[in-house]
């Protein structure tokens, strides 16, 4: 199973799996209800009312992030 995690520009981390099941666990090991979902977004601005999931608050608060992976020269 391949999982893709994409840092969206000034937004959440988007977690996607092409096939299979995706699980999101809390600190106590309890599973979030993601039945039937192959993707979800994780908050990284800290303002979501639905943490750890994104609720779009990053747009409201003007969240800015460094979204580029470092480039290796060589």
Secondary structure by P-SEA (a helix, b strand, c coil): cbbbbbbcccccbbbbbcccbbbbbccccccccccccccbbbbccccccccccccccccccccccccccccccc
